[in-house]
Amino acid sequence: MTDRPLVAVVVFPGSNDDHDAAWALGAVGAEPVLVWHQDAELPADVGAVVLPGGFSYGDYLRTGAIASVAPVMDAVRGFAAAGGPVLGICNGFQILCEARLLPGVLLANRQLEFVCRDATLRVESTASSVMGRCSLGQELVIPVKHGEGAWYADEGTFVQLAARGQIVLRYAEDINGALGNVAGVVNEAGNVMGLMPHPEHAVDPLLGSGDGGLLLASLVDAAAMHRDALTPA
Amino acid sequence: MKAMVVVRPKEGILDPQGDAVGHSLRKLGFAVSSVRVGRVVDLELSADDREEAQTQVQRMCSELLANPLIESFEIRFEDE
């Protein structure tokens, strides 16, 4: 076993940021491994799972809906239930919501336009295994590129999530009509997180921003911890 | 047995697609005050009786065809 924790990146038909995610995870210290959506199991010693961005199954029915019932999702569900860190990026976030591993749903952007730009995000909570290297109130610049990114939940759920620190990232300004400008949420246990912005596109300041690297490096930290907890020395 | 499922955005849920269609209809000169866009799913299924079919389609709707957070659904059966 290498020192680098194994992080699985799930590939659905229509995923298009899978290789970017794998590259970025490698750049922040992980050993990435691509896992096909038809696989019923994850590699045995995997420390974390990433559901990447893209247009899984051509966004048929609703974004993420078909992927949420793919064979690999049973394995992801089991991994998450055992405390394994899971990160959904963009389409991956939509999939986690449709799989009901995360609260809420992603609606079409209010302006009905695809939005593709750098977004300033504010860290609202660090109660997530994917936020370990971030601090409360910190501002991160990470690009977004989505047509269905307006996060929505009913008012009661929203208030409860905010009170529990499950709203982890908010846009500094309204970019897509998301309720409360929510950009990312985490489950109650803190190990499953989803966000619309693309941290894998922001791992090098030379290309605009390295802030996404903070999130991915936090995930890799969590992956190492999860692996070590499962395989004591 | 044939069934038709109509899925609609729930009342109060923003439907930008419907708004855009409404905008275009008004541009064409139609006096339309509101448009909501949903989807129709036609199903052919093997079930012994109507009751069983109803249960099956109900489950299909809550597990995949509709997202209960934002969509409502209606099930209709086509009588042979």
Interface residues (C-beta under 8 A of the other chain):
Chain A: L61 R62 A65 V69 E98 G104 V105 L107 A108 N109 R110 Q111 L112 A150 Y152 A153 D154 G177
Chain B: I13 L14 P16 Q17 D19 A20 E63 L64 L65 N67 L69 I70
